[in-house]
């Protein structure tokens, strides 16, 4: 070990720049590799917390109830004790103490109390009565009212204990309930109590919820906002349903009501601190609470009548489905950029070994052992690489604090192994046996060994298996059980196979191209092609890195383009134009003119819409929508939006004969090919099918019949306005509609807002960001691989140019020679990357599921739009062209610098370059 230290110290002192470059490369690589899994964990955890936060409160909470056992005796002292505030608080403490991890209780939004099991009709002076009769009330004595509400008028109910047959008690109502039901401070509501006298509930105050969207108020929304209930007779008639909020001490007054009261506990789950890696444990915990051992323990601690309901299992299931569908798509990017990074690290090691080939050969010729040489090289590389990897990984963990620790550690170890092992491994392969210097080592002379042939055939078999598996099963099949590594590696395997094929075929076209140049007088073109055809065999690694990067970039760009295209088309289908103004009834006449004056509006199409059109075929259960519009304007809109374009003349009303209509396939099947009479007797239309279209503007789902508005009998005012104009803003448009529509029933929808709503989940946005960063990283490492390949061949090219200049080659000819020599390899990599990327997208498109990435929650609108890989010209052609331009630019700069040097500085006696 003492002999190693002086060697390493001496090498680092004499050649500090390579060590610094390796430190930067390994540090950056370790940072990216460690940050990738942390970023995935971060957006997946944020998506889980987002799903819990936006879910309905009655779904995201654990609701426990303990209905009284039969026979029900309101005067039972044990029952009165069970509804006392102290006993309810103690039971809630037991429930929260027995909840398993990782479920955490949000004490601020949790609640407990006593309430009536069903609404009860109540009478009182001044109460608003609808067609269905007097209002109904839910009576609840929920703890914590003072902390969760502010008093707007009056006071809170007095905390006075009340027995089951207490003649009167006090309560408060929310401001929304008071406004809708006509309740004021002092109103007395009488609730029936069987054969006994009704319970007189005096309203002592009106309160306003502090956090109305929180679980305290939203598990039972009627506590804060009244709603409609309907009678059972036909036709159903509405009546109000509100809530009377009693003091917790008065819960005993609810025991003798006609609808039995029940204690309840609402345990809100705190999403903070819950990560994606906790999903399986959280699902198991919910299952144990719903019908497992935890529920048994709770019944022992609280009571045998305890029941639990929750929607947490559904929330977790939906999240698992979304993550399972998006995860395999993201893993494709991980495999792609990981393959590029690995090849670049190997290329860097190969460059170092190539530069030190004579040194290592001399060391071996003088008796240096292979283990000793490998140990020195390994120690030399490890000194800058290991600290750089640790620093890069630590920086990633600090910048991305959320996530598991072991994935970054594993990624860092892999980076260290590859970075430290590249140079020693290359030295072992080249210097196992001493070889004479001066021999050619290029793709022409190099003969693939049997081992290489077997390895290439194995990779080919794996690539074929991956493609077949991807096309058969898809990326989303069985995703919840984990990512299929073989399927995710399909693009990378195809890129590797393509690179190996190109390396084998690389010299042949160059030889053929050099034949006609050999007959020309100039030597530059022939010499450049000959030199390019005799490129070193080590160029396979840079070519592999370039192809993998180009394939990853093309595939990633296609994924992002497919998602963006699907969202755009779904938004257009949902709205029908750039904006839509609609109302349940006819729009006022001034609305259309007001909309036309809004800045940015370029066109307005007035559409009359009527649902439940009868086709008179005895199948009116399947609803059909009638659309009527001016043919010219509507046809232009349909063509511009791509929603079932048709010639305007195909819809115009003829002077005589059946009316031509444009219909959906379902309606066309029901109408047939001949004339048919449709609609009610008063407005019957004789129509014939002129065109069949899957989609049409203004209707996102369902069958339709589109007619010329001039054919309708009687005045038919527009119910929908389809607005064109890419720069239409929502604020001015809504203001114009509100000013012209006195009823306030008109609704405005914008395509841009609908488009933004499709990417509401952090899982989607996070996956897109990670994918974009992975594509950018692959492109960056591709540039680095190109530069490394040029640096690897630079000494030999400089020496060759110096020799040729001694033979009369001019500076201009020397520059042309270096540029032309670089072009075949770069063109091969660029064109090969474009072709392979295009082929990968076409081959793998049927198996890649992007629906959940386009819209996490799905929906009928997006389900009608195909979400598939789309060949993106920019991500396909721009990187390939960039490779060629960059290679030519670097070669030109290298040639300019080289020709400015003196030839004597590049030539040495005995130099084998």
DOBAMAR-753860 format. One record per residue (C-alpha): residue in one letter; x, y, z. Coordinates in steps of 0.2 Angstrom, whole numbers, padded with zeros to 4 digits, always signed. Layout:
% DOBAMAR-753860
AXYZ...
//
This chain:
% DOBAMAR-753860
X+0000+0000+0000X+0015+0012+0003X+0019+0011-0016X+0002+0016-0021X+0001+0033-0012X+0017+0040-0020X+0010+0035-0037X-0007+0043-0034X+0001+0059-0027X+0013+0060-0041X+0000+0058-0055X-0012+0071-0047X+0002+0083-0046X+0008+0081-0063X-0009+0080-0071X-0022+0090-0061X-0033+0095-0075X-0039+0077-0079X-0042+0074-0061X-0052+0090-0060X-0062+0086-0075X-0066+0069-0068X-0071+0077-0052X-0084+0088-0061X-0090+0074-0072X-0093+0062-0058X-0100+0075-0046X-0113+0081-0059X-0117+0063-0064X-0120+0058-0045X-0130+0073-0042X-0142+0069-0057X-0143+0051-0053X-0147+0054-0035X-0159+0068-0038X-0169+0058-0051X-0177+0045-0038X-0179+0059-0025X-0188+0070-0038X-0199+0055-0042X-0203+0052-0023X-0206+0071-0021X-0219+0073-0034X-0227+0056-0030X-0228+0061-0012X-0235+0078-0017X-0248+0069-0028X-0254+0058-0013X-0256+0073-0002X-0265+0082-0016X-0277+0068-0018X-0281+0068+0000X-0282+0087+0001X-0294+0089-0014X-0305+0074-0010X-0322+0077-0002X-0321+0078+0017X-0333+0063+0019X-0321+0052+0009X-0305+0058+0017X-0310+0055+0035X-0313+0040+0046X-0331+0042+0052X-0335+0031+0067X-0353+0030+0074X-0360+0020+0089X-0379+0019+0086X-0388+0014+0102X-0393-0004+0104X-0411-0011+0105X-0421-0009+0115X-0419+0010+0114X-0423+0018+0131X-0420+0037+0131X-0420+0037+0150X-0407+0024+0152X-0393+0032+0163X-0379+0023+0153X-0386+0030+0137X-0386+0048+0144X-0368+0045+0151X-0363+0039+0133X-0367+0056+0126X-0359+0066+0139X-0345+0078+0133X-0332+0069+0144X-0336+0052+0138X-0336+0057+0120X-0319+0065+0122X-0312+0050+0131X-0318+0038+0117X-0311+0049+0104X-0294+0048+0113X-0295+0029+0113X-0299+0029+0094X-0285+0040+0089X-0273+0031+0101X-0277+0014+0092X-0275+0021+0074X-0260+0012+0065X-0247+0022+0056X-0244+0030+0044X-0261+0037+0047X-0259+0053+0057X-0274+0062+0065X-0277+0081+0061X-0284+0086+0078X-0289+0103+0072X-0302+0096+0059X-0307+0081+0069X-0324+0082+0078X-0336+0072+0089X-0353+0074+0096X-0371+0068+0095X-0383+0070+0080X-0400+0064+0074X-0398+0049+0062X-0411+0057+0049X-0418+0074+0046X-0433+0079+0055X-0447+0091+0050X-0448+0106+0061X-0460+0121+0062X-0458+0138+0067X-0463+0156+0064X-0456+0164+0048X-0448+0148+0041X-0447+0147+0022X-0458+0133+0015X-0455+0126-0002X-0468+0116-0012X-0462+0100-0002X-0468+0108+0014X-0460+0113+0030X-0441+0112+0032X-0432+0097+0039X-0417+0099+0052X-0402+0089+0057X-0399+0092+0075X-0381+0090+0080X-0371+0094+0097X-0354+0094+0090X-0339+0099+0101X-0327+0113+0096X-0340+0125+0089X-0333+0140+0098X-0316+0137+0090X-0323+0134+0072X-0335+0148+0071X-0337+0166+0073X-0353+0174+0080X-0361+0186+0068X-0376+0190+0078X-0383+0184+0095X-0373+0172+0106X-0368+0154+0106X-0379+0141+0115X-0377+0140+0134X-0367+0125+0140X-0381+0119+0150X-0384+0100+0153X-0401+0094+0146X-0411+0078+0149X-0420+0068+0136X-0437+0075+0140X-0431+0093+0142X-0444+0104+0136X-0433+0117+0127X-0414+0119+0122X-0404+0132+0113X-0395+0131+0096X-0386+0142+0083X-0387+0141+0064X-0374+0146+0051X-0377+0162+0041X-0381+0152+0025X-0394+0142+0034X-0402+0158+0042X-0403+0166+0025X-0411+0152+0016X-0423+0146+0029X-0428+0163+0035X-0421+0160+0053X-0417+0175+0064X-0410+0176+0082X-0425+0172+0093X-0433+0160+0081X-0441+0145+0090X-0441+0128+0080X-0451+0115+0087X-0445+0097+0083X-0458+0082+0086X-0454+0071+0100X-0467+0056+0098X-0481+0057+0110X-0472+0070+0121X-0472+0088+0118X-0461+0094+0104X-0443+0100+0108X-0443+0119+0107X-0426+0124+0100X-0422+0143+0102X-0410+0150+0090X-0398+0161+0100X-0386+0166+0087X-0380+0166+0069X-0362+0160+0066X-0350+0160+0051X-0338+0145+0049X-0320+0149+0051X-0314+0136+0038X-0329+0131+0029X-0320+0119+0017X-0312+0110+0032X-0317+0093+0038X-0326+0100+0053X-0339+0108+0043X-0338+0098+0027X-0340+0079+0032X-0359+0084+0034X-0360+0099+0023X-0378+0102+0029X-0370+0109+0045X-0364+0124+0036X-0375+0125+0020X-0393+0120+0018X-0398+0109+0004X-0414+0103-0005X-0423+0086+0000X-0437+0079-0010X-0454+0071-0006X-0457+0053-0011X-0473+0056-0020X-0473+0060-0039X-0468+0072-0045X-0455+0075-0031X-0457+0092-0022X-0442+0100-0014X-0441+0106+0004X-0426+0114+0014X-0414+0104+0024X-0404+0113+0037X-0395+0110+0053X-0397+0116+0071X-0381+0116+0081X-0383+0113+0100X-0370+0114+0114X-0361+0098+0118X-0368+0098+0135X-0386+0098+0128X-0384+0082+0118X-0395+0073+0130X-0410+0083+0124X-0408+0073+0107X-0411+0056+0115X-0430+0057+0115X-0433+0063+0098X-0442+0053+0085X-0426+0050+0075X-0414+0041+0087X-0398+0051+0091X-0381+0043+0089X-0364+0047+0095X-0351+0050+0081X-0332+0053+0079X-0325+0061+0063X-0306+0058+0063X-0298+0069+0049X-0282+0062+0042X-0267+0074+0041X-0259+0072+0024X-0243+0081+0030X-0228+0069+0031X-0237+0056+0021X-0226+0050+0006X-0228+0039-0009X-0218+0025+0000X-0231+0025+0013X-0245+0020+0001X-0245+0001+0004X-0244+0004+0023X-0258+0017+0023X-0269+0005+0012X-0266-0009+0025X-0270+0002+0039X-0286+0008+0032X-0291-0010+0028X-0287-0015+0046X-0298-0001+0053X-0312-0005+0041X-0313-0023+0044X-0298-0030+0052X-0289-0032+0069X-0289-0013+0072X-0308-0012+0071X-0309-0027+0084X-0297-0017+0096X-0308-0001+0094X-0324-0010+0098X-0316-0017+0114X-0310+0001+0118X-0325+0011+0113X-0340-0001+0112X-0347-0016+0102X-0359-0006+0092X-0345+0004+0084X-0346+0006+0065X-0334+0014+0053X-0336+0021+0036X-0322+0030+0025X-0317+0033+0007X-0299+0033+0010X-0297+0016+0002X-0305+0023-0014X-0293+0038-0014X-0278+0027-0012X-0284+0015-0025X-0286+0030-0037X-0269+0037-0033X-0261+0020-0035X-0269+0018-0052X-0263+0035-0058X-0245+0032-0051X-0245+0014-0058X-0249+0021-0076X-0237+0035-0076X-0222+0027-0067X-0218+0015-0081X-0218+0029-0094X-0206+0039-0082X-0195+0024-0080X-0192+0023-0099X-0184+0040-0097X-0174+0034-0082X-0167+0019-0092X-0163+0031-0107X-0153+0044-0098X-0145+0031-0087X-0139+0022-0102X-0132+0038-0109X-0123+0042-0093X-0116+0025-0091X-0109+0025-0109X-0102+0043-0107X-0093+0037-0091X-0086+0022-0100X-0081+0034-0114X-0071+0045-0102X-0062+0030-0095X-0058+0025-0113X-0051+0042-0117X-0040+0041-0102X-0034+0024-0107X-0031+0029-0125X-0021+0044-0120X-0010+0034-0108X-0008+0018-0119X+0010+0020-0122X+0013+0024-0103X+0004+0008-0098X+0012-0002-0112X+0029+0003-0106X+0024-0001-0088X+0019-0018-0093X+0034-0021-0104X+0046-0017-0089X+0038-0030-0078X+0023-0022-0071X+0010-0034-0065X-0008-0032-0071X-0015-0032-0053X-0003-0019-0047X-0007-0008-0062X-0025-0010-0060X-0024-0006-0042X-0014+0010-0045X-0026+0016-0059X-0041+0012-0047X-0033+0022-0033X-0029+0036-0045X-0047+0037-0051X-0055+0035-0034X-0046+0049-0026X-0056+0062-0036X-0071+0052-0040X-0077+0046-0023X-0077+0063-0015X-0086+0070-0030X-0099+0057-0030X-0102+0059-0011X-0103+0078-0013X-0115+0077-0028X-0127+0065-0019X-0127+0075-0003X-0131+0090-0013X-0146+0081-0021X-0152+0075-0004X-0151+0093+0003X-0160+0101-0012X-0173+0088-0012X-0177+0083+0006X-0192+0072+0003X-0190+0054-0002X-0181+0038+0003X-0163+0038+0006X-0158+0021-0001X-0161+0025-0020X-0149+0039-0021X-0136+0029-0011X-0138+0015-0024X-0137+0027-0038X-0121+0035-0031X-0113+0018-0028X-0117+0013-0047X-0109+0030-0053X-0094+0027-0042X-0092+0009-0048X-0093+0014-0067X-0083+0029-0065X-0069+0021-0056X-0069+0004-0065X-0069+0011-0083X-0051+0015-0084X-0044+0000-0075X-0056-0011-0085X-0050-0004-0102X-0032-0006-0096X-0035-0024-0092X-0043-0027-0109X-0029-0018-0119X-0014-0024-0109X-0017-0041-0103X-0003-0046-0115X+0010-0035-0121X+0008-0029-0139X+0019-0021-0152X+0015-0003-0155X+0012+0005-0172X-0002-0008-0178X-0018-0002-0184X-0033-0003-0172X-0049+0002-0182X-0066-0004-0187X-0059-0011-0203X-0045-0022-0195X-0054-0026-0179X-0063-0043-0181X-0078-0046-0169X-0074-0061-0158X-0086-0075-0154X-0089-0068-0137X-0094-0051-0145X-0105-0059-0157X-0114-0069-0143X-0116-0053-0133X-0123-0044-0148X-0135-0058-0152X-0141-0058-0133X-0144-0040-0134X-0154-0042-0150X-0164-0056-0142X-0168-0045-0126X-0173-0030-0138X-0185-0041-0147X-0192-0048-0131X-0194-0031-0124X-0203-0024-0139X-0215-0039-0140X-0218-0038-0121X-0222-0019-0123X-0233-0021-0138X-0243-0035-0130X-0244-0029-0112X-0241-0011-0113X-0233+0000-0100X-0248+0001-0089X-0252-0018-0087X-0248-0024-0070X-0240-0007-0066X-0246-0007-0048X-0236-0023-0045X-0220-0013-0050X-0212-0007-0066X-0207-0020-0078X-0189-0017-0081X-0188-0026-0098X-0202-0016-0105X-0195+0000-0099X-0178-0004-0106X-0185-0007-0124X-0180+0010-0131X-0163+0008-0124X-0161-0009-0130X-0166-0004-0148X-0154+0010-0147X-0140-0002-0142X-0144-0014-0156X-0145+0000-0169X-0128+0007-0163X-0120-0011-0165X-0127-0013-0182X-0121+0004-0188X-0103+0000-0181X-0103-0016-0191X-0109-0007-0207X-0100+0009-0205X-0085+0006-0216X-0094-0001-0231X-0103+0015-0237X-0087+0025-0234X-0077+0013-0245X-0090+0014-0259X-0090+0033-0257X-0071+0034-0258X-0070+0024-0275X-0076+0039-0286X-0065+0051-0276X-0050+0040-0279X-0051+0045-0298X-0052+0064-0295X-0036+0074-0294X-0039+0081-0277X-0033+0071-0262X-0043+0079-0248X-0060+0071-0251X-0052+0053-0254X-0041+0055-0239X-0055+0061-0227X-0066+0047-0232X-0052+0034-0230X-0047+0041-0213X-0066+0041-0208X-0067+0023-0213X-0052+0018-0203X-0059+0026-0187X-0053+0018-0171X-0063+0004-0165X-0066+0013-0149X-0078+0025-0158X-0092+0012-0154X-0094+0020-0136X-0097+0038-0142X-0108+0032-0156X-0118+0022-0144X-0120+0037-0132X-0125+0048-0146X-0138+0035-0153X-0145+0032-0135X-0146+0051-0132X-0155+0054-0148X-0167+0040-0146X-0171+0045-0128X-0173+0063-0134X-0185+0058-0148X-0195+0046-0137X-0196+0059-0123X-0201+0073-0135X-0214+0061-0143X-0221+0057-0125X-0223+0076-0121X-0229+0080-0138X-0242+0066-0137X-0248+0072-0120X-0249+0090-0126X-0258+0086-0142X-0271+0075-0132X-0274+0089-0120X-0276+0102-0134X-0289+0091-0143X-0298+0087-0127X-0300+0105-0123X-0306+0110-0140X-0319+0095-0139X-0325+0100-0122X-0327+0119-0126X-0330+0117-0145X-0321+0133-0149X-0309+0145-0141X-0323+0150-0129X-0341+0145-0126X-0356+0155-0119X-0371+0144-0115X-0387+0145-0105X-0400+0132-0100X-0413+0143-0110X-0412+0156-0124X-0398+0169-0123X-0404+0187-0123X-0402+0195-0140X-0388+0207-0134X-0376+0194-0128X-0370+0189-0145X-0367+0207-0150X-0358+0211-0133X-0347+0196-0136X-0342+0201-0154X-0336+0218-0146X-0324+0209-0134X-0305+0212-0139X-0298+0196-0147X-0314+0189-0153X-0313+0185-0172X-0330+0176-0174X-0346+0170-0165X-0356+0156-0171X-0374+0156-0164X-0381+0138-0160X-0398+0133-0155X-0397+0117-0144X-0411+0106-0139X-0409+0089-0129X-0419+0074-0130X-0424+0075-0148X-0436+0061-0154X-0430+0051-0169X-0447+0042-0169X-0439+0025-0169X-0446+0019-0153X-0429+0021-0144X-0430+0038-0136X-0421+0031-0121X-0405+0035-0130X-0404+0054-0130X-0400+0064-0146X-0396+0082-0146X-0402+0094-0159X-0390+0107-0165X-0395+0121-0177X-0383+0134-0184X-0379+0144-0199X-0370+0132-0211X-0356+0143-0217X-0350+0149-0200X-0352+0132-0192X-0343+0123-0206X-0328+0135-0205X-0328+0132-0186X-0328+0113-0188X-0314+0114-0200X-0303+0126-0190X-0305+0116-0174X-0304+0099-0182X-0320+0093-0175X-0329+0084-0190X-0327+0097-0204X-0339+0096-0218X-0344+0107-0234X-0356+0120-0229X-0367+0116-0244X-0370+0099-0237X-0380+0107-0223X-0389+0121-0232X-0408+0120-0233X-0414+0115-0250X-0429+0123-0259X-0438+0107-0258X-0436+0090-0252X-0429+0082-0236X-0418+0093-0225X-0399+0087-0226X-0392+0084-0209X-0375+0080-0202X-0376+0067-0188X-0366+0056-0177X-0363+0037-0181X-0376+0032-0168X-0389+0044-0175X-0385+0038-0193X-0388+0020-0188X-0405+0024-0181X-0410+0036-0196X-0405+0025-0210X-0401+0031-0228X-0418+0037-0233X-0429+0052-0228X-0435+0051-0210X-0447+0062-0200X-0440+0067-0183X-0445+0078-0169X-0462+0082-0160X-0478+0084-0171X-0477+0103-0169X-0460+0105-0175X-0457+0089-0186X-0443+0089-0198X-0441+0077-0213X-0422+0074-0215X-0410+0064-0224X-0392+0060-0218X-0379+0070-0228X-0364+0067-0218X-0358+0057-0203X-0346+0064-0191X-0339+0057-0175X-0337+0074-0167X-0344+0092-0169X-0341+0108-0160X-0352+0112-0145X-0356+0094-0140X-0342+0084-0131X-0352+0068-0129X-0368+0059-0135X-0377+0058-0152X-0382+0073-0162X-0392+0079-0177X-0385+0095-0184X-0397+0105-0195X-0398+0122-0204X-0405+0135-0192X-0415+0142-0206X-0425+0126-0207X-0432+0127-0190X-0450+0133-0188X-0454+0148-0177X-0441+0159-0169X-0427+0149-0161X-0415+0160-0151X-0397+0154-0148X-0393+0144-0132X-0375+0143-0136X-0362+0155-0143X-0346+0147-0150X-0332+0160-0149X-0316+0160-0160X-0301+0170-0155X-0285+0163-0148X-0281+0179-0138X-0298+0180-0129X-0297+0183-0111X-0309+0176-0098X-0311+0192-0088X-0317+0204-0102X-0328+0190-0110X-0336+0186-0093X-0339+0205-0090X-0347+0207-0107X-0358+0192-0104X-0363+0198-0087X-0367+0215-0093X-0379+0209-0107X-0387+0194-0098X-0398+0201-0084X-0403+0184-0078X-0385+0179-0074X-0388+0161-0080X-0376+0162-0095X-0360+0152-0091X-0343+0155-0099X-0330+0142-0103X-0313+0145-0110X-0302+0132-0120X-0287+0138-0111X-0294+0136-0094X-0301+0119-0099X-0284+0114-0105X-0275+0119-0089X-0288+0109-0079X-0281+0093-0087X-0265+0095-0078X-0271+0097-0061X-0262+0083-0052X-0244+0085-0045X-0240+0067-0052X-0243+0073-0069X-0234+0090-0068X-0220+0082-0058X-0218+0067-0071X-0218+0080-0085X-0204+0090-0077X-0194+0075-0073X-0196+0069-0091X-0191+0086-0098X-0175+0086-0087X-0171+0068-0092X-0172+0073-0110X-0161+0088-0107X-0148+0078-0097X-0148+0065-0111X-0145+0079-0124X-0131+0086-0113X-0122+0070-0111X-0123+0067-0130X-0114+0083-0132X-0101+0078-0120X-0099+0061-0128X-0096+0070-0145X-0083+0081-0137X-0075+0066-0129X-0074+0056-0146X-0066+0072-0154X-0054+0074-0140X-0049+0055-0141X-0044+0057-0159X-0037+0074-0158X-0018+0069-0155X-0018+0057-0170X-0026+0070-0181X-0015+0084-0176X+0001+0073-0179X-0006+0068-0196X-0010+0085-0201X+0008+0090-0196X+0015+0076-0207X+0004+0081-0222X+0009+0099-0220X+0028+0094-0222X+0022+0087-0238X+0015+0103-0245X-0003+0103-0238X-0009+0121-0236X-0018+0127-0220X-0034+0129-0229X-0033+0111-0236X-0029+0105-0218X-0044+0113-0211X-0055+0105-0224X-0047+0088-0221X-0051+0089-0202X-0069+0095-0205X-0073+0082-0219X-0065+0068-0209X-0077+0072-0194X-0093+0073-0205X-0096+0055-0209X-0096+0049-0191X-0107+0064-0186X-0119+0062-0200X-0120+0043-0197X-0124+0047-0178X-0136+0061-0183X-0145+0052-0197X-0145+0035-0187X-0152+0043-0172X-0166+0051-0182X-0170+0035-0190X-0169+0024-0175X-0179+0037-0164X-0193+0037-0178X-0193+0018-0178X-0193+0017-0159X-0208+0029-0158X-0218+0019-0172X-0214+0002-0165X-0217+0006-0147X-0232+0018-0149X-0246+0004-0147X-0239-0001-0130X-0236+0015-0122X-0251+0021-0112X-0251+0040-0109X-0269+0043-0104X-0266+0045-0086X-0251+0056-0089X-0262+0067-0100X-0276+0068-0087X-0275+0060-0071X-0293+0057-0067X-0298+0053-0085X-0315+0058-0090X-0328+0056-0104X-0321+0070-0115X-0303+0064-0114X-0308+0046-0117X-0315+0051-0134X-0298+0058-0139X-0284+0046-0143X-0269+0048-0132X-0254+0041-0141X-0236+0044-0145X-0234+0057-0158X-0218+0059-0168X-0212+0076-0164X-0202+0084-0178X-0192+0096-0167X-0186+0083-0154X-0182+0071-0169X-0173+0082-0181X-0166+0096-0171X-0154+0085-0160X-0148+0075-0175X-0144+0091-0184X-0136+0098-0169X-0124+0083-0168X-0119+0087-0186X-0117+0106-0184X-0108+0104-0167X-0096+0091-0174X-0092+0102-0189X-0090+0117-0178X-0078+0108-0165X-0068+0101-0180X-0067+0118-0188X-0060+0126-0172X-0049+0111-0169X-0042+0113-0187X-0040+0132-0185X-0030+0130-0169X-0020+0116-0176X-0014+0124-0192X-0008+0139-0182X+0005+0128-0173X+0022+0124-0180X+0024+0107-0187X+0040+0104-0177X+0030+0105-0161X+0019+0090-0166X+0032+0078-0173X+0044+0068-0163X+0057+0055-0168X+0049+0038-0165X+0032+0045-0162X+0019+0031-0166X+0004+0042-0169
//
